[in-house]
Each structure stands twice: as C-alpha cells, then as structure tokens.
Amino acid sequence: MSEYLADLRDVQFLLFEHLDVEKLLEYPKFQEFNREMFEMILEEGLKQAKEIAGPLGPLGDEKGVKFEDGKVEVPQEFVDAYKLYAEAGWIAATADPEWGGQGLPLILGAAVSEFFQGASFPLVSTGGLTSGAANLILAFGTEEMKSLYLERMFSGEWAGTMCLTEPQAGSAVGDTICKAVKDGDHYRIVGTKSFITSGDHNYTENIIHMVLARTEGAPAGIKGISLFLVPKYRVNADGSLGDFNDIVVAGVEHKMGIHASPTCTLNFGDNGDCIGYLIGEECRGITYMFQMMNEARMMVGQQALGTAGTAYLNALEYTKERVQGVHISQMRNPDAPRVAIIEHPDIRRMLLMMKAFTEGMRALLYQTAYFADLAECSEDEAERNKSHGFLELLTPVCKAWPSDMGFRVTEWAIQCFGGFGYCRDYGAEQHMRDIKITSIYEGTNGIQAMDLLGRKVSMGGGKLFLGYLGWLGEFIEKHKSHATLGEQVGRLEKAKDTLAHVTIEFAKTGAGGDMVYPVLNACPYLEMFGDVTVAFLLLQQAVIAQEKLDAICSAKNAESAEARKSLCEEDAEARFYWGKLCSAEFFTTQILPRVDARAESIGSGSRSALEVVF
C-alpha cells in the first residue's frame, strides 16, 4: 500500500524563498515567532501527519463508518488518532491564543493542513470544520456563546459542523426550507439537512452545528436565511452537558471515496424539541456563513493538493523501482538491459505534468493564504485592501482549479502504476476515489466558476480584476527580457492578454442583456484564469530558482550544460532548483496554450449546448 509522502522542500521554498513569510514577523500578531519556529512547526506537522494520520488511509477505506441504532461510529483507530491530533493543538493552529489557539499565520496553517489532509482527510475534516464553526462564533456570536463554546471546540473536546444542504436545496441555498420558530430567547428548529460532513460521530461528546434556517415571515431566497447555533446536547450555564437536543441521524451516505468520513442526513426537531440560538441578526445568515464557506473552500483546495501530492510522489517512487522494457534507444536490441520505467519518455512526461500541477496548486493556495494574513495584519491600509481583494478573487479558483487538476494528477498516477494502479495493491485508485468529492462539495466547481465570472471579476466596477492584471503585468515587464526565461514570460504575457480580452468580451455580452452565454462558458473561463495564475506563480519561482542554481553552479565551476546536468544528479539543492525550472517550462509550453484554445472555443459563439434537444 502507499504511504503518505509530502514535498517538504517545496513547501520550505514557497514559504521562505518565494513568498518570504518572514515579513509577517514584523507585525505585532506574529512577533513572538521566528523562522526557526516556523521551520520546526512545519517539520513537526509533517512528522505527526505521517505518524498520526498516515496509517489510517487504507484502514478507513476498508472499515468505513458504522451506523447502528441511530448512532454513527468511526473506527476506534480514528478516535484514538483524533485525540492525539487535537491534543497536539492542530485544530486550533491558527486560532487566537486567547481561546487556546497557537496563533500561527494562516499560511503556516495551510501548509500543515496540506500534510494532514493528504495523510487522512477523513480524520482531520472534523477538526477543520470545528475550527471554522468556532471562527463563526468568534466573529458573530455573543459573548456568552464565546465563553461557553470556543475553548471546548478549539481544544477538540467538542466538534462543529456546517449545515447548509437540504434534500431540495444543494447549491441553491436560497431554496432552504428548514424553519426556525422564535420561542422566548431561543428558536425551535425544524427541518432536514443532508450531506453533512461529520454530522454525527464518536470523536467527541458534543457537536455544535451551524445551521441555516428561515424564520417566520422572512423574505424568500437567500435574503431570508438566518444562522443558528444548534448543539447536539444542550449546554448548561456552567458548560456542562444538558439534555439531548432532538437531532436525529436519518442515515449515512455510502460514498465513492473518503469512506471513513461520516456524511450524515440530520433531522432537526422531529419531536418539536430542537433548540437553536440566533447568531447575529435575523436574515443575515448567508452573509455570516460565507466566512465559513470560504474557509471550507480553501480547505477543499488543500485536500485536493494533499491527495494529489502524495499520489504523485508515490507514483514517482514506483517508477524508479518498477523495471520493465528497455530504453527507447535500444528498442531493436533484444539483449538490451531492462530499465526502470522512469526511463520511458511517456512516463517522464506524466511525472513532470504531475509535478508541475502539484507545485502550481501549492503556489496558488499558499499565495492566497498569504493574502489572507496580509489582509488582516498589514499596517498599510492600501496593502490590506489589495490583499483582501485578491483573497476574494482567488478563493473560487483555489477551490475549483486544484480539485479539477488534482483529479487529473491521480489519474496520471494510476497510469504510471499501470494495472497495479487500477487494483488496490498500491492505493493509487483510492487517491482517485477520495479526491473526486473535492470538485463537488462546498459549492460545485460550476458554482465557483459563476462566482468568479459573475461576481469577483466585476467587483469594484472591474478595478479588482485590473489590479490582478497589474500584478501580473509588473512581473512581466520586469522579466520579459530575462536571459533564460524571457520566452516563457512572453508566453505568460500573451495568455494574460487573452484572458483580459475574454473577460472584456463577457462584460460586453452581459451588458447587452445576454447572461446565459457567459454562464455557459464560466467553467472554461475559470480554468483559463487558473492556468494563467499558476503559470505566473511558477515563473516567479523560476526566476528565483535560476538565480539560486546559477550561484550553485558558479561556486562548483559547473558552467557547461553537461557539467550542470552532472551536478544536478549529485547535488540535491541543484537538482531541486533545476526541477523548478523544468516545472515552469513544462507548464508554460505544454499547459498554458490551453488558454488560447479555450478563448477560441468561447469566441466561437456556439450555443449548441443550449440548443440541443436531449
């Protein structure tokens, strides 16, 4: 079976060489940290992800979740591991120390999240949702709610969920019919919520649900939805557990993957005795819940990255060990020595695709998490506003692009394993089954594309998108004459201009009253946007890598191409930086041209998908 593998060196490169997170140490919130502590946290996070979560992958896939007599149970091995995970403080890694958190920057939290989610998403998803629910209470709850719930949730003593989906209302949240009837200082909740991750389990003694419901007389649609705190067991004033709160598990889902993640249908108030507490004001629930939804969307992107990353690295290890066939140059020689399949050109092509995509996902997710830190902590108002805008713009891309491309990475990993990949021998097929959900939940990728095209690129009258183009343009102008990377930067400039042109044409189409055609092409547009952004980030990295590699080669007198290749085979750092250059070149030459193809498709004006009669 596969083991959990992660690219710690690339994580370190991103944090300390590409994004330079040490700048965060200048802000009061993070002045108690230093680089050595950041590095120690990364190494310890990876170590514990391997030790605590790593062994659970195949076990959870085989055992799954039990549902008997209305109770949901995950395997005991998961319960034991969750206790260790919580005690180590990972649920509250980025939470305020006032409530028991470690107070880490969000970008450090993203890195640790990648490790744990790649090792066992079913284990850590409960902790991620708990943190998100607690952050909602912290942002919008009453002081009483904070004192009763926050420390117990951040410590892992209690868990949390988000309850949006209903049988008739999935992505169309405005169709919610779950009711909240005012009864004194609280509300009676009645309704059904489905596909609730960690909706019930034996990890913790209490579960705190964040529930969207409609109060009496509320307007239709999303403007009439409110947010409620609904505990599985009521909580007494002293924090002790009270009565059962009339939340019944109607069933659990039997899924394609993530078998050990308890996905439940919950019935609230079948007996009229489910009490909920209003968070914030009535009819503002969707506004509040967007905070948790956006956190969850970033978490989904990290889940896709973690799964794709270990799928790639396991495939890489396998191709180095699996001996089959002869080198292509010896095809006519029956006596030629057999070679490891990593020597075959098509295998190398797939490996570099996987490498480029996983490094691109990581760059996209970490950069966006860094924007979140700057939006909160920067002392420069202009930088805060700019960072917040880019965080808003890139969040749907962070959810959709890694989940779509990560699925492809697991597909190529299976292909590298061949027939063994299609079987359960090496765990490659589990990676593919586990990752597929990431394009579906927390808002399907179609919803993310509509959010990007319909809301984000037009924010501020288009100024946000223009700022994004300026961000890329500044880099392009600086490096388009780069001695070795200039041609690749030129490809990025062409793709950026194509993206800008398509965006303008969509705006004209919408202004002309046709809203259907842009929506028809929203997914291809998001893919274009992701390709351009990732190419930009990989080229940023390539500029750094080229400088570092040149310095190493100069110090070791490896000036010729042959000498450099030999050095890269012997020196791990030289090999790493050369690999970054190869990732960027492959992406800009083999992947980025998709932008022009999609632009041509969109520009065709074809409405065949709308006109066909099925």
C-alpha positions in Angstrom: 0.0 0.0 0.0 1.0 3.6 -0.4 2.5 5.7 2.4 1.9 9.3 2.9 4.6 11.3 1.2 5.0 15.1 1.1 7.4 17.6 -0.6 8.7 19.4 2.4 11.5 21.1 0.4 9.0 22.7 -2.0 6.9 23.9 1.0 10.0 25.5 2.5 10.9 27.0 -0.8 7.5 28.6 -1.2 7.4 30.0 2.3 10.9 31.3 2.8 12.2 31.9 -0.8 9.2 32.6 -2.9 6.7 34.3 -0.6 9.2 35.4 2.1 6.8 34.8 5.0 9.4 36.1 7.4 7.9 39.6 6.6 5.0 38.5 8.8 7.3 38.6 11.8 7.3 42.4 11.6 3.6 42.5 12.6 2.7 42.6 16.3 0.5 39.5 15.9 3.4 37.3 15.0 6.4 38.9 16.8 6.7 36.0 19.2 7.6 33.7 16.3 10.8 33.4 14.3 11.9 31.5 11.2 13.3 28.7 13.3 10.0 28.2 15.0 8.2 28.2 11.6 10.5 25.5 10.3 10.1 23.5 13.5 6.4 23.7 13.2 6.5 22.5 9.6 8.7 19.6 10.4 6.7 18.6 13.4 3.5 18.9 11.5 4.7 16.6 8.7 6.1 14.2 11.3 2.8 14.0 13.1 0.8 13.8 9.9 2.7 10.7 8.9 2.6 9.1 12.4 -0.9 10.0 13.5 -2.9 10.2 10.2 -0.8 8.4 7.7 -1.6 4.8 8.8 -5.3 5.4 8.6 -5.7 5.7 4.8 -6.3 2.1 3.8 -7.8 1.2 7.2 -10.5 3.8 6.9 -11.2 2.9 3.3 -11.8 -0.7 4.3 -13.7 -0.3 7.6 -15.7 2.9 6.8 -18.4 4.2 9.1 -20.9 2.2 11.2 -24.5 3.3 11.6 -26.5 1.2 14.1 -29.4 2.1 16.3 -29.3 5.7 15.2 -25.6 6.1 16.2 -22.7 6.8 14.0 -19.2 5.4 14.8 -15.9 5.8 13.1 -13.2 3.1 13.6 -11.6 3.2 17.1 -8.2 3.8 15.5 -9.6 7.1 14.2 -10.9 8.1 17.6 -7.5 7.5 19.1 -5.8 9.4 16.4 -8.2 12.3 16.6 -7.4 12.7 20.3 -3.7 12.9 19.5 -4.4 15.4 16.7 -6.4 17.6 19.0 -4.0 17.4 21.9 -1.2 18.5 19.7 -3.1 21.7 19.0 -3.6 21.3 15.3 -7.3 22.1 15.3 -6.5 25.5 16.8 -3.3 26.0 14.9 -4.2 29.5 13.6 -6.7 30.4 16.3 -6.2 33.2 18.8 -4.2 32.2 21.9 -6.9 33.8 24.0 -9.1 30.8 23.2 -6.4 28.2 23.3 -5.0 28.6 19.8 -1.4 28.6 18.6 -1.9 31.9 16.8 0.0 30.8 13.6 -0.2 32.7 10.4 -2.8 31.3 8.0 -0.1 30.4 5.5 1.6 28.1 8.1 -1.8 26.6 8.8 -2.3 26.0 5.1 1.0 24.0 5.0 0.1 21.9 8.0 -3.4 21.4 6.6 -1.9 20.0 3.4 0.1 17.5 5.3 -2.7 16.2 7.5 -5.4 16.3 4.7 -3.0 14.4 2.4 -2.4 11.8 5.1 -6.0 11.3 6.0 -8.8 13.7 5.1 -11.5 11.7 6.9 -9.6 12.1 10.2 -8.9 15.9 10.0 -12.0 17.1 8.3 -13.8 17.1 11.6 -11.2 19.3 13.1 -11.2 21.7 10.1 -15.0 22.1 10.3 -14.8 22.6 14.1 -12.3 25.4 13.6 -14.5 27.0 11.0 -17.6 26.8 13.2 -15.7 28.2 16.1 -14.4 31.1 14.0 -18.0 31.9 13.1 -18.9 32.1 16.8 -15.9 34.2 17.4 -16.8 36.7 14.6 -20.5 36.9 15.1 -21.6 35.2 18.3 -22.5 36.7 21.6 -20.0 36.9 24.5 -21.9 34.1 26.2 -21.5 31.8 23.2 -17.8 32.5 23.0 -17.3 31.7 26.7 -19.4 28.5 26.5 -18.1 27.1 23.2 -14.8 28.4 21.9 -12.2 26.8 24.1 -14.1 23.5 24.1 -14.2 23.5 20.3 -10.7 24.7 19.7 -9.3 22.1 22.1 -11.2 19.3 20.3 -13.4 18.4 23.3 -16.4 19.3 21.2 -16.8 19.3 17.4 -18.6 21.5 14.9 -20.3 21.3 11.5 -21.8 23.5 8.8 -25.4 22.6 7.9 -26.5 24.2 4.6 -27.6 21.5 2.2 -31.2 20.1 2.2 -32.7 17.4 0.0 -34.2 20.0 -2.3 -31.6 22.7 -1.8 -28.0 21.9 -2.6 -26.1 24.7 -4.4 -29.4 26.6 -4.5 -29.1 27.6 -0.8 -31.9 30.2 -1.3 -34.4 27.3 -1.5 -33.8 26.4 2.1 -37.0 25.5 4.0 -35.6 24.5 7.4 -37.7 26.5 9.8 -36.8 28.5 13.0 -39.7 29.5 15.2 -39.0 32.0 17.9 -39.7 30.8 21.4 -38.6 33.2 24.0 -34.8 33.8 24.0 -34.2 31.0 21.5 -35.8 29.3 18.5 -37.3 25.9 17.7 -35.5 24.4 14.7 -37.4 22.0 12.4 -36.1 20.6 9.1 -33.7 18.2 7.4 -30.1 18.8 6.4 -28.3 16.3 4.1 -24.7 15.5 3.1 -23.4 16.9 6.4 -19.7 16.1 6.8 -19.1 14.8 10.4 -22.8 15.3 11.1 -22.5 12.6 13.9 -19.6 10.5 15.2 -17.9 9.2 18.3 -15.0 11.6 18.2 -16.4 14.0 20.8 -19.1 14.1 23.4 -20.9 17.1 21.8 -21.3 18.5 18.2 -22.1 22.2 17.6 -24.0 22.6 14.3 -24.0 25.9 12.4 -27.5 25.7 10.8 -29.1 27.9 8.2 -32.8 28.2 8.6 -35.7 30.5 7.7 -37.6 32.5 10.5 -41.3 33.1 10.3 -42.2 35.9 7.9 -38.7 36.0 6.4 -38.4 37.1 2.7 -37.9 34.4 0.1 -34.4 33.5 -1.2 -31.1 33.9 0.5 -32.1 37.3 2.0 -34.5 35.5 4.3 -32.0 33.0 5.8 -30.6 33.2 9.3 -27.8 31.4 11.1 -28.3 29.4 14.3 -26.0 27.6 16.8 -27.6 24.2 17.4 -25.8 21.8 19.8 -26.4 18.1 19.7 -26.6 18.3 23.5 -27.8 21.5 25.1 -25.1 23.3 27.2 -25.8 24.4 30.7 -24.6 27.8 32.0 -21.6 26.2 33.7 -20.5 24.5 30.4 -21.8 21.0 31.4 -23.9 19.0 29.0 -27.7 19.1 29.3 -30.5 17.4 27.5 -30.4 15.8 24.1 -31.5 18.4 21.6 -33.7 16.4 19.3 -31.3 15.9 16.4 -31.7 12.5 14.8 -29.4 10.9 12.3 -31.6 9.6 9.5 -28.8 7.9 7.7 -25.2 8.0 6.4 -24.0 8.1 2.9 -22.2 5.2 1.2 -19.7 7.1 -0.9 -17.2 6.5 -3.7 -14.3 7.6 -1.5 -13.4 9.1 1.9 -15.3 6.1 3.4 -14.2 6.9 7.0 -15.7 10.4 6.8 -19.2 10.3 8.4 -21.5 12.0 5.9 -25.0 12.2 7.5 -28.6 13.2 7.0 -29.8 15.0 10.1 -33.4 15.6 11.1 -33.8 18.6 13.4 -36.8 18.8 15.7 -38.8 15.8 14.7 -40.4 15.9 18.1 -40.6 19.7 18.2 -37.8 20.0 20.8 -34.7 21.2 18.9 -33.4 24.5 20.3 -31.2 26.8 18.3 -29.7 30.1 19.2 -29.6 33.0 16.7 -26.1 34.1 15.6 -26.0 37.8 14.8 -29.2 39.3 13.3 -32.1 37.6 11.5 -31.9 37.3 7.7 -28.1 37.8 7.6 -27.2 34.2 7.9 -25.8 33.7 4.4 -23.5 36.7 4.9 -22.1 35.2 8.1 -21.9 31.7 6.7 -19.8 32.9 3.8 -16.9 33.2 6.2 -17.1 29.5 7.0 -17.8 28.6 3.4 -14.8 30.4 2.1 -12.6 28.8 4.8 -14.0 25.5 3.8 -13.3 26.2 0.1 -9.7 26.8 0.9 -9.7 23.6 2.9 -11.1 21.7 0.0 -8.3 23.0 -2.2 -5.8 21.9 0.4 -7.4 18.5 0.5 -7.0 18.2 -3.3 -3.4 19.3 -3.1 -2.6 16.9 -0.3 -4.1 14.0 -2.1 -2.7 14.8 -5.5 0.8 15.5 -3.9 1.1 12.1 -2.3 -0.4 10.4 -5.4 2.4 12.0 -7.5 5.2 11.2 -5.0 4.1 7.6 -4.7 4.0 7.2 -8.5 7.4 8.8 -8.7 8.9 6.2 -6.2 7.2 3.3 -8.0 8.5 4.3 -11.4 12.0 4.4 -10.0 11.6 0.8 -8.8 9.5 -0.9 -11.4 11.7 -2.5 -14.1 10.1 -3.2 -17.4 11.2 -2.9 -21.0 14.4 -1.4 -22.5 15.4 2.2 -23.1 13.8 3.6 -26.3 17.2 3.9 -27.9 17.7 0.1 -27.5 14.3 -1.0 -28.8 15.9 -3.2 -31.6 18.3 -4.9 -29.2 16.7 -8.0 -27.6 19.6 -8.3 -25.3 19.5 -4.7 -24.0 19.3 -4.4 -20.2 15.8 -3.8 -18.8 15.3 -0.3 -17.2 13.1 1.2 -14.6 10.0 2.7 -16.2 11.0 6.2 -15.2 13.4 6.0 -18.2 10.5 5.8 -20.6 9.6 9.1 -22.3 5.8 8.9 -21.7 6.3 8.1 -18.0 8.6 11.1 -17.7 6.0 13.3 -19.4 3.3 12.2 -16.9 5.6 12.6 -14.0 6.5 16.2 -14.9 2.9 17.0 -15.5 2.1 15.8 -12.0 5.0 17.7 -10.6 4.1 20.9 -12.4 0.4 20.7 -11.4 1.0 19.9 -7.7 3.6 22.7 -7.4 1.2 25.0 -9.1 -1.6 24.1 -6.8 0.6 24.6 -3.8 1.8 28.0 -5.1 -1.8 29.1 -5.7 -3.1 28.0 -2.3 -0.2 29.3 -0.3 -0.2 32.7 -2.1 -3.9 33.1 -1.3 -3.4 32.1 2.3 -0.6 34.7 2.5 -3.0 37.3 1.1 -5.4 36.4 4.0 -2.6 37.1 6.5 -1.7 40.4 4.9 -5.4 41.5 4.7 -5.6 41.0 8.4 -2.2 42.1 9.7 -0.7 44.6 7.4 -0.3 48.1 8.9 -0.6 49.6 5.4 -4.2 50.2 4.5 -3.6 50.0 0.8 -1.9 46.7 1.1 -4.7 45.4 3.4 -7.3 46.3 0.8 -5.3 44.9 -2.1 -4.7 41.7 -0.3 -8.3 41.3 0.7 -9.4 41.9 -2.8 -7.0 39.3 -4.2 -8.2 36.9 -1.5 -11.8 37.4 -2.6 -10.8 37.0 -6.3 -8.7 33.9 -5.9 -10.9 31.9 -3.4 -13.1 30.3 -6.0 -10.1 29.5 -8.1 -8.4 27.9 -5.1 -11.3 25.6 -4.6 -12.0 24.7 -8.2 -8.7 24.6 -10.1 -6.8 22.3 -7.6 -9.8 19.9 -7.3 -10.1 19.5 -11.1 -6.4 19.4 -11.8 -5.7 17.2 -8.7 -8.2 14.6 -10.0 -6.2 14.5 -13.2 -3.0 14.1 -11.2 -4.4 11.0 -9.5 -5.5 9.7 -13.0 -1.9 10.0 -14.3 -0.6 8.4 -11.1 -2.7 5.4 -11.8 -1.5 5.3 -15.4 2.1 5.2 -14.1 1.3 2.3 -11.9 -0.4 0.5 -14.8 -2.5 -2.5 -14.0 -1.4 -2.4 -10.4 -2.7 1.2 -10.1 -6.2 0.0 -11.1 -6.1 -2.6 -8.4 -5.8 -1.9 -4.7 -2.2 -3.1 -4.3 -0.7 0.4 -4.1 -3.5 2.7 -3.0 -3.4 4.7 -6.2 -7.1 4.1 -7.0 -8.1 5.2 -3.5 -6.4 8.5 -4.1 -8.6 9.0 -7.2 -11.8 8.0 -5.4 -11.0 10.1 -2.4 -10.2 13.3 -4.4 -13.3 13.3 -6.6 -15.5 14.8 -4.0 -13.4 18.0 -3.9 -14.9 19.2 -7.2 -18.5 18.6 -5.8 -18.9 19.8 -2.3 -18.6 23.2 -0.7 -20.2 24.6 -3.9 -19.6 22.6 -7.1 -16.9 23.9 -9.4 -19.6 25.2 -11.7 -20.8 27.4 -8.8 -17.2 28.6 -8.2 -16.9 29.5 -11.9 -20.1 31.5 -11.7 -18.9 33.2 -8.6 -15.6 34.2 -10.3 -17.1 35.4 -13.5 -20.4 36.8 -12.2 -19.2 38.5 -9.0 -15.4 38.6 -8.4 -14.0 39.9 -11.7 -16.6 42.7 -11.7 -16.0 43.8 -8.1 -15.4 47.5 -7.7 -16.5 48.1 -11.2 -13.7 45.8 -12.5 -10.9 47.5 -10.6 -10.1 44.3 -8.7 -9.5 42.4 -12.0 -7.5 45.3 -13.3 -5.4 45.2 -10.2 -4.9 41.5 -10.8 -3.7 42.2 -14.3 -1.4 44.9 -13.0 0.1 42.4 -10.5 1.0 40.0 -13.4 2.0 42.9 -15.7 4.5 44.3 -13.2 6.3 40.9 -13.2 6.1 40.5 -16.9 7.6 44.0 -17.6 10.5 43.3 -15.2 11.4 39.9 -16.6 10.3 39.7 -20.3 13.9 40.3 -21.3 15.2 37.7 -18.9 18.2 35.9 -20.5 16.9 32.4 -20.0 13.2 32.8 -19.0 12.2 35.7 -21.3 10.5 33.5 -23.9 8.4 31.8 -21.2 7.5 35.2 -19.7 6.4 36.2 -23.2 4.0 33.3 -23.3 2.6 34.4 -20.0 2.0 37.9 -21.3 0.2 36.5 -24.3 -2.0 34.3 -22.1 -2.7 37.3 -19.8 -3.8 39.4 -22.7 -6.1 36.6 -23.9 -7.7 36.3 -20.5 -8.2 40.1 -20.4 -9.8 40.1 -23.8 -12.2 37.2 -23.0 -13.2 39.0 -19.7 -13.9 42.2 -21.6 -16.0 40.4 -24.2 -18.0 38.7 -21.5 -18.7 42.0 -19.9 -20.0 43.4 -23.2 -22.1 40.3 -23.7 -23.6 40.7 -20.2 -24.2 44.4 -20.7 -26.0 43.6 -23.9 -28.5 41.6 -21.9 -27.2 38.1 -22.6 -26.4 36.5 -19.2 -26.7 32.9 -20.5 -23.7 32.7 -22.8 -21.1 33.8 -20.2 -22.5 31.3 -17.6 -22.4 28.6 -20.3 -18.6 29.2 -20.5 -17.9 30.0 -16.9 -16.0 26.8 -16.2 -13.7 27.1 -19.2 -13.1 30.7 -18.1 -12.1 29.6 -14.5 -9.8 27.1 -16.0 -8.2 29.8 -18.1 -7.9 32.0 -15.0 -6.3 29.2 -13.0 -3.8 28.4 -15.8 -2.7 32.0 -16.2 -2.3 32.5 -12.4 -0.4 29.3 -11.9 1.9 30.0 -14.8 2.7 33.4 -13.3 3.4 31.9 -9.9 5.6 29.1 -11.3 7.5 31.7 -13.3 8.0 33.8 -10.2 9.6 30.7 -8.7 11.6 30.0 -11.8 13.3 33.4 -11.6 14.4 32.7 -8.0 15.4 29.1 -8.9 17.5 30.3 -11.8 19.4 32.7 -9.7 20.0 30.1 -7.0 21.0 27.4 -9.5 23.4 29.8 -11.2 25.0 30.6 -7.8 25.5 26.9 -7.0 26.9 26.1 -10.5 29.3 29.1 -10.3 30.5 28.0 -6.9 31.2 24.5 -8.2 32.6 25.5 -11.5 29.8 23.8 -13.4 29.3 26.2 -16.3 28.7 23.9 -19.2 25.4 22.1 -19.9 27.0 18.7 -19.2 28.6 19.9 -16.0 25.3 21.3 -14.8 23.5 18.1 -15.5 26.1 16.1 -13.7 25.9 18.5 -10.7 22.1 18.2 -10.6 22.4 14.4 -10.4 24.8 14.7 -7.4 23.6 17.8 -5.6 20.1 17.8 -4.0 19.8 21.6 -4.0 20.9 22.0 -7.6 18.5 19.2 -8.6 15.7 20.9 -6.7 16.2 24.3 -8.4 16.6 22.6 -11.8 13.3 20.8 -11.2 11.6 24.2 -10.5 12.8 25.5 -13.9 11.6 22.3 -15.6 8.2 22.7 -14.0 7.8 26.2 -15.2 9.0 25.5 -18.7 6.7 22.5 -19.0 3.7 24.4 -17.7 4.2 27.4 -20.0 4.9 25.3 -23.1 2.6 22.4 -22.6 -0.3 23.6 -20.4 -0.6 27.4 -20.9 -1.5 27.1 -24.6 -4.9 25.7 -23.4 -5.7 29.4 -22.7 -5.8 30.2 -26.4 -7.7 27.1 -27.2 -10.4 27.9 -24.7 -10.5 31.5 -25.8 -11.1 30.3 -29.4 -13.9 28.0 -28.2 -15.6 30.8 -26.2 -15.2 33.2 -29.1 -16.9 30.8 -31.4 -20.3 31.9 -30.0 -21.5 28.3 -30.3 -24.7 27.7 -28.4 -25.1 24.1 -29.3 -25.2 23.0 -25.6 -28.2 25.3 -25.2 -29.9 24.4 -28.4 -29.6 20.6 -28.4 -32.8 18.6 -27.7 -31.9 15.8 -25.3 
